[in-house]
Amino acid sequence: MLYTIALILLILWVLGLTTLNVGALIHVLLVFAIVAVLIRVIQGRKIV
């Protein structure tokens, strides 16, 4: 589930870089995606 959220955030970030001119929102999405992946890696749970 967490990887899905991170993937969606990364896709939105790439779309924001290429099509939308949203400014700081792009970087916020990138930070959320990175934090989500780091939390998943730190927790070390296996995918169900």
N, C-alpha and C positions, 0 to 999 in steps of 0.2 A: 504494500500500500504506500509506504513511504517513498519507494523508488518511483512509483507512478506519479506521485505529487511532484517529486523532484524533476521528472521528465517533462511533465506539463509546464512547470515553471521555466525550465530551460528552453522549451519550444516557444513559450511566450516571450522570453528574453530575446531569442534570435529573431522572432517576428518584430519585436520592438526595435531591434537594431536595424532591420532592413526596411520596414514599411512605416511603422509608427514613429512619431517624434514626441515621445512622452517624457524624455529627460531622465529625472531621478528614478522614476518607476522601473525603468529597465535595470538599473543597478540594484534596486531593492529586490526584484525578482531573482536576480543572479545570486545575491546573498542568501535569500531564503532557500534556493535550490542547493547551494553548497552546504548550508547549515543542516538541511534535511539529510543529505547524504552522509555528512560527518556524524550526525547523531546515530544513524543506522550502523555505520561502521564501528563506532565506539561501543554501541550496545552489543554488537556481535551476534544478533539473533539470526537464525536461519529463516529463509523464505518458506512460508507454509505452502 
